[in-house]
Amino acid sequence: MITIYNFPRGARGIRVFWVCEEMGLPYACEAVGYPPSAAYRALNPVGSVPFLTDDHGAAINESVAMMLYVAERYGPTPLLPAKTDPAFARVMQMTVFGEAALGAYMNPLMMAKFAAPEGQKVNWLTGALENRLGDAVNFVATVLGDQQYLAGGTFTLADISVSTAFDMWTGALGKAVPAALTAWQERVKARPAYTRAAAAQQR
C-alpha cells in the first residue's frame, strides 16, 4: 500500500494523490499537523511535507520524485511516456519545472506573506522572485501554445506538476495567470481523478 503524508489540502501532496487516482492505485492519506510531530520526524527527519512510503521500502520526501517513482514503479502509464516517445523529454522537463522553477520560488514568497513581520513582507527579494515567477508562468504559456496539454495531446505528469504549482500561485499568493493557462487549468482540474484527489484527505 502507498501511504502519502500531507498537510490538509497541501498542493504538493495532491500532486501525488492525483497520480494515484489517474493510475487507479489504492493509497492511504495521513494528515500532518504544523509543526510536524516528533513521530512524523522519526519517519522523515527533514520534517518536510509531503512524504511517501510503500510496501516496497520507499521513503521519499520530494513530491516530484514521488510522482516519477509511482509512475515508474507502478506503471506503465500514459502519464509518463516511454523513453523512446518524443514527448518523454518534455514531460520530464515540465514535471521538474513545476517544482524547481515554480513551486520552489513560491516558498519564500509565502513565508514573506504569511510569516514576515509587517514592514518586511515586501522587499527586494520578493520583487525579484515575483519577476522570476512571472517569466516562468509566461514560459508555461509558450510551451502550451495551442496544445491541449503541456506535452501535446496526452495528459501527463507535467500537467499535474505545473497545475498544482499554479494552485499555490493563484490561491495562496493571489496572482493571475494568462487566459490560455486559466482555460488549461480548468480543463485539467475538470478531470474526475483530480476531484477525487482534492477530496482524498477528507475521506
Buried (B, 14 or more C-beta within 10 A) or exposed (E): EBBBBBBEBBBBBBBBBBBBBBBEBEBEBBBBEEEBEEEBEEBBEEBBBBBBBBEEEBEBBBBBBBBBBBBEEBEEBBBBBEEEBEBBEBBBBBBBBBBBBBBEBBEEBEEBBEEBEEEEBEEEEBEEBBEEBBEBBEBBBEBBEEEBBBBBEBBBBBBBBBBBBBBBBBEBBEBEBBEBBEEBBEBBBEBEBBEBBBEBBEE
